Amino acid sequence: MYERFKKLLDDNNVKASEIAKTTGIPPSTFSDWKVGRSRPKLDKIKKIADYFGVSYLWLSGDTEDVQSKETHDKAIKIPILGTVIAGIPISAIEEIIGWEEISPKLASQGEYFALVIKGDSMSPTMDAGDVVIVRKQQDVNSGDIAIVCVNGNEATCKKIIKHKDGISLVSLNLKYEPMYYDKNDIINKPIHIIGKVVELRRRF
């Protein structure tokens, strides 16, 4: 079972710590499985299988059929939001302008919404009218593309660069200068990270 678990981690570029955080399985449990100190229980196997969208029978080594027929055919709908304002829960936003579909595997990794790109600040990677899939979270790593609110205004899509004393919001279009904010700005303006962009869906 651990060999198949490790294959899922490698194929999906996911760390065991992320699985632990999402499923509630202690990280030490994975180590115990690896060295044969303990055997996985069915409830934990099912949690991991649901996370990756595979059959728990395959994960446990009982079958060669990797896909879970129960989850494979069911796409999850997420809303395309017209605007996102800092401080307003995503679930409370009523301006839904459409819907996108994501896989059950992706949906199991957090709360998602979609936004339409406006303007040309992220061109040529993201053009006006493109849709981004966003995982709701309050922090991202330096270098990630995120949805950010400044001064409580409508959300903007920018690359996040973290500094020792602040952050920069960077446009991918080189004609726009980076916007730097120190720690006081982040608190007082304020600057809110709403989510991480995990997928781009280009409109032709």
Phi, psi and chi 1 to 4 in degrees:
 res  aa     phi    psi   chi1   chi2   chi3   chi4
   1 MET       -  -41.8 -178.6  -88.5 -177.4      -
   2 TYR   -63.7  -34.9 -173.7   81.9      -      -
   3 GLU   -61.7  -40.3  -70.0 -179.3   -0.3      -
   4 ARG   -71.6  -36.9  -68.2 -171.1  172.6 -175.9
   5 PHE   -60.9  -44.9  173.1   59.1      -      -
   6 LYS   -63.9  -36.9 -176.9   65.4  165.6   59.5
   7 LYS   -63.8  -41.1 -176.6  178.0 -173.1  -55.0
   8 LEU   -62.9  -41.3  -71.2  172.7      -      -
   9 LEU   -60.8  -47.0  -66.9  178.0      -      -
  10 ASP   -67.8  -43.4  -66.5  -19.2      -      -
  11 ASP   -66.1  -31.6  -71.1  -10.5      -      -
  12 ASN  -103.0    3.0  -68.3  -85.9      -      -
  13 ASN    52.9   47.7 -165.3   27.1      -      -
  14 VAL  -119.2  142.2  175.3      -      -      -
  15 LYS   -91.5  150.3  -64.8 -179.5  179.0  178.9
  16 ALA   -59.4  -31.5      -      -      -      -
  17 SER   -63.2  -34.2   58.7      -      -      -
  18 GLU   -68.0  -39.6  -64.5 -177.9   36.3      -
  19 ILE   -63.2  -42.6  -51.2  -61.1      -      -
  20 ALA   -60.6  -43.2      -      -      -      -
  21 LYS   -64.5  -41.3 -176.9  177.5  179.8 -179.3
  22 THR   -76.4  -40.8  -58.3      -      -      -
  23 THR   -91.9  -17.8   62.4      -      -      -
  24 GLY    81.9    8.7      -      -      -      -
  25 ILE   -82.2  125.8  -60.1  173.1      -      -
  26 PRO   -59.2  138.0  -22.8   33.8      -      -
  27 PRO   -55.6  -32.2  -24.4   33.8      -      -
  28 SER   -63.1  -25.5   59.5      -      -      -
  29 THR   -62.7  -40.1  -59.8      -      -      -
  30 PHE   -64.4  -38.7  -58.0  135.7      -      -
  31 SER   -64.2  -39.6  -59.8      -      -      -
  32 ASP   -63.7  -39.7  -69.7  -16.8      -      -
  33 TRP   -64.0  -41.2  -65.5  -12.3      -      -
  34 LYS   -60.8  -42.5 -176.5  176.9 -178.9  178.8
  35 VAL   -93.5    1.8  -60.2      -      -      -
  36 GLY    78.7   18.5      -      -      -      -
  37 ARG   -72.7  -27.4 -168.7  176.6  -65.0  120.4
  38 SER  -150.3  163.0   66.0      -      -      -
  39 ARG  -107.3  141.7  -66.8  177.9   59.1   83.2
  40 PRO   -64.0  136.9  -17.7   30.3      -      -
  41 LYS   -86.5  157.3  -65.9 -177.6  178.7  179.1
  42 LEU   -58.6  -40.2 -178.9   59.0      -      -
  43 ASP   -63.8  -36.5   61.8  -31.3      -      -
  44 LYS   -73.2  -37.9  -68.1 -178.2  173.5   59.8
  45 ILE   -60.6  -42.2  -65.7  175.0      -      -
  46 LYS   -66.1  -38.7  -74.7 -175.0  174.2 -179.9
  47 LYS   -61.5  -44.3  -76.1 -177.7  179.1 -179.1
  48 ILE   -68.4  -41.0  -63.9  170.4      -      -
  49 ALA   -61.4  -41.9      -      -      -      -
  50 ASP   -64.6  -38.2  -71.0  -16.6      -      -
  51 TYR   -58.8  -44.8  179.2   96.4      -      -
  52 PHE   -91.5   -7.9  -73.2  105.8      -      -
  53 GLY    71.4   35.9      -      -      -      -
  54 VAL  -119.5  169.2  -59.5      -      -      -
  55 SER   -73.4  132.8  165.9      -      -      -
  56 TYR   -67.6  -25.2   77.1   88.5      -      -
  57 LEU   -66.7  -39.1  -67.4  174.4      -      -
  58 TRP   -66.4  -44.4  174.0   85.0      -      -
  59 LEU   -62.4  -35.7 -176.2   58.0      -      -
  60 SER   -81.4   -6.2   62.0      -      -      -
  61 GLY    92.3    9.5      -      -      -      -
  62 ASP   -89.2  -10.1  -68.1  -21.2      -      -
  63 THR  -152.1  161.5  179.4      -      -      -
  64 GLU   -94.9   -4.2  -66.5  -59.2  -44.1      -
  65 ASP   -80.9  105.4 -178.9   15.7      -      -
  66 VAL   -76.2  -30.0   65.4      -      -      -
  67 GLN   -81.5  142.9  -67.0  -65.7  -18.1      -
  68 SER   -92.7  110.4  169.7      -      -      -
  69 LYS   -63.1  -26.7  -69.4 -178.0  173.6   57.8
  70 GLU   -67.9  -36.2 -178.6  178.3   -7.2      -
  71 THR  -106.5  -21.4   59.6      -      -      -
  72 HIS   -63.1  -35.7 -178.7   64.2      -      -
  73 ASP   -90.9   -2.2  -63.9  -30.8      -      -
  74 LYS  -108.7   99.4  -65.4 -178.4  179.7  179.7
  75 ALA   -75.7  148.7      -      -      -      -
  76 ILE  -103.3  128.6  -53.8  -61.4      -      -
  77 LYS   -85.6  135.8  -74.0 -171.6  175.0 -177.1
  78 ILE  -127.1  150.4   60.6  171.3      -      -
  79 PRO   -79.3  143.5   29.3  -35.8      -      -
  80 ILE   -91.3  115.7  -56.3  174.7      -      -
  81 LEU   -94.1  138.8  -56.5  178.2      -      -
  82 GLY   -70.7  -40.6      -      -      -      -
  83 THR  -144.4  155.9   59.4      -      -      -
  84 VAL  -133.4  125.9  177.2      -      -      -
  85 ILE  -115.1  138.4  -55.9  -63.0      -      -
  86 ALA   -59.2  138.1      -      -      -      -
  87 GLY    91.5  -12.7      -      -      -      -
  88 ILE   -99.7  120.9  -60.1  178.5      -      -
  89 PRO   -56.9  140.2  -22.7   33.7      -      -
  90 ILE   -55.0  -39.4  -62.1  -59.7      -      -
  91 SER   -66.7  -17.3   59.2      -      -      -
  92 ALA   -94.9   -6.9      -      -      -      -
  93 ILE   -77.2  125.1  -64.0  175.7      -      -
  94 GLU   -95.8  -14.2  -62.9 -179.0   -4.8      -
  95 GLU   -83.5   77.8 -170.3 -176.8   -0.6      -
  96 ILE   -96.7  120.8  -63.1  175.3      -      -
  97 ILE  -105.6    1.6   60.8  176.0      -      -
  98 GLY   168.5 -172.1      -      -      -      -
  99 TRP  -138.0  146.9  -61.8   87.7      -      -
 100 GLU  -123.2  162.4  -73.2  -74.8  -24.5      -
 101 GLU  -116.2  139.5  -67.8 -175.9  -14.4      -
 102 ILE  -127.2  163.0   60.4  174.7      -      -
 103 SER   -74.2  154.6   69.2      -      -      -
 104 PRO   -58.2  -34.8  -25.7   34.8      -      -
 105 LYS   -61.9  -45.7  179.8  177.1   75.1  173.0
 106 LEU   -66.4  -42.8 -173.9   60.9      -      -
 107 ALA   -61.1  -28.5      -      -      -      -
 108 SER   -73.3   -9.7   69.9      -      -      -
 109 GLN   -96.6    5.5  -61.9  173.2   24.0      -
 110 GLY   156.1 -168.0      -      -      -      -
 111 GLU  -100.5  131.7 -178.8 -179.1   -6.6      -
 112 TYR  -124.9  152.6  -68.4   82.0      -      -
 113 PHE  -147.5  171.5   62.0   94.9      -      -
 114 ALA  -125.0  151.1      -      -      -      -
 115 LEU  -134.6  150.4  -78.5  178.8      -      -
 116 VAL   -92.2  130.3  177.8      -      -      -
 117 ILE   -69.9  134.1  -65.4  -65.7      -      -
 118 LYS  -119.3  144.3  -60.0  175.7 -177.6  178.6
 119 GLY    76.6 -171.5      -      -      -      -
 120 ASP  -120.8   17.1   64.8  -11.7      -      -
 121 SER   -68.6  -19.2   67.4      -      -      -
 122 MET  -109.0   10.1  -61.6  -59.2  -80.1      -
 123 SER   -72.0  151.9  -65.5      -      -      -
 124 PRO   -89.4    0.6   34.4  -36.4      -      -
 125 THR   -68.2  -42.9  -56.7      -      -      -
 126 MET  -128.4  123.4  -56.6  175.0 -175.5      -
 127 ASP  -105.5  160.6  -68.6  -31.1      -      -
 128 ALA   -56.6  132.5      -      -      -      -
 129 GLY    99.0  -19.9      -      -      -      -
 130 ASP   -67.2  155.0  -70.8  -14.0      -      -
 131 VAL  -112.6  133.9  172.8      -      -      -
 132 VAL  -110.9  140.4  -71.5      -      -      -
 133 ILE   -94.2  127.9  -53.3  -59.9      -      -
 134 VAL  -122.8  129.1 -176.0      -      -      -
 135 ARG   -91.9  123.6 -180.0  171.2   61.1 -124.8
 136 LYS   -66.9  121.6 -175.1 -179.3  175.9 -176.7
 137 GLN  -162.7  153.2   55.1 -170.8   73.3      -
 138 GLN   -92.0   -5.0  -64.3  179.4  -18.6      -
 139 ASP  -148.2  154.2 -165.8   16.6      -      -
 140 VAL  -140.0  169.9  -63.5      -      -      -
 141 ASN   -82.3  154.7  -66.1  -35.2      -      -
 142 SER   -60.5  130.9 -175.1      -      -      -
 143 GLY   100.8  -12.8      -      -      -      -
 144 ASP   -76.6  153.8  -74.4  -17.1      -      -
 145 ILE   -89.9  129.6  -55.0  -65.4      -      -
 146 ALA  -136.0  162.7      -      -      -      -
 147 ILE   -98.9  124.3  -56.1  -58.4      -      -
 148 VAL  -130.5  142.6 -172.2      -      -      -
 149 CYS  -110.3  132.8  -88.3      -      -      -
 150 VAL  -117.6  128.8 -179.5      -      -      -
 151 ASN    62.4   22.8  -68.6  -32.3      -      -
 152 GLY    74.6    8.1      -      -      -      -
 153 ASN   -83.1 -179.4  -67.0  -34.8      -      -
 154 GLU   -55.1  145.2 -176.4  177.1  -16.5      -
 155 ALA   -66.4  148.7      -      -      -      -
 156 THR  -127.2  153.8 -177.0      -      -      -
 157 CYS  -100.9  122.8 -177.3      -      -      -
 158 LYS  -148.7  158.1  -69.5  -69.9 -177.0  -72.1
 159 LYS   -82.0  133.7 -178.0  177.1 -178.7  178.5
 160 ILE   -97.4  124.1  -56.6  -65.5      -      -
 161 ILE  -118.5  121.1  -60.1  -63.4      -      -
 162 LYS   -94.1  137.3  -66.9 -173.9  175.6 -179.0
 163 HIS  -118.1  170.2  -49.5  -75.0      -      -
 164 LYS   -61.8  -34.8 -177.1  177.9 -179.8  179.8
 165 ASP  -117.6   17.0   55.4   -8.4      -      -
 166 GLY   168.3 -162.6      -      -      -      -
 167 ILE  -137.6  158.2   63.6  170.7      -      -
 168 SER  -118.4  138.6  -69.4      -      -      -
 169 LEU  -100.3  116.1  -53.7 -174.7      -      -
 170 VAL  -112.9  128.0 -179.3      -      -      -
 171 SER   -82.0  145.9  -60.7      -      -      -
 172 LEU   -78.9  -20.9  -59.6 -176.3      -      -
 173 ASN   -79.7  116.7 -171.5  -25.4      -      -
 174 LEU   -67.0  -11.8  -63.7 -179.8      -      -
 175 LYS   -76.9   -9.0   77.3  177.3 -175.3  180.0
 176 TYR  -105.4  130.1  -66.6   96.8      -      -
 177 GLU   -75.0  145.8  -66.1  -69.0  -29.6      -
 178 PRO   -60.2  148.8  -22.5   33.5      -      -
 179 MET  -107.4  115.3  -62.8  177.2  -71.7      -
 180 TYR   -99.4  138.8  172.3   77.4      -      -
 181 TYR  -134.4  127.8  -59.3   96.2      -      -
 182 ASP   -83.4 -178.4   62.5   25.4      -      -
 183 LYS   -62.5  -35.4  -68.6 -179.6  178.7  179.0
 184 ASN   -66.7  -40.5  -71.7  -30.1      -      -
 185 ASP   -60.0  -43.5  -68.2  -29.5      -      -
 186 ILE   -58.6  -38.1  -66.6  171.8      -      -
 187 ILE   -80.9  -44.0  -64.6  171.3      -      -
 188 ASN   -87.5  -29.6  -64.0  -35.9      -      -
 189 LYS   -66.1  -47.8  -78.3 -171.3  177.3  -65.6
 190 PRO   -94.5  176.3   34.5  -33.9      -      -
 191 ILE  -108.9  121.9  -48.6  -64.8      -      -
 192 HIS  -119.2  124.0  -71.2  -75.9      -      -
 193 ILE   -85.8  126.7  -67.0  174.6      -      -
 194 ILE   -99.8  -34.6  -64.8  175.4      -      -
 195 GLY  -174.2  168.6      -      -      -      -
 196 LYS  -103.1  132.3  176.5 -177.5  176.3 -180.0
 197 VAL   -75.4  121.8  173.5      -      -      -
 198 VAL  -111.5  -13.4  -61.0      -      -      -
 199 GLU  -158.5  143.6 -174.7  179.5  -29.1      -
 200 LEU  -113.5  132.1  168.9   65.9      -      -
 201 ARG  -118.7  104.7  -61.5 -172.9  176.8  178.7
 202 ARG   -78.5  138.7  172.5  137.7  -74.8  172.8
 203 ARG   -99.5  127.5  -63.6  -54.4 -163.5 -119.9
 204 PHE  -102.1      -  -68.4   99.6      -      -
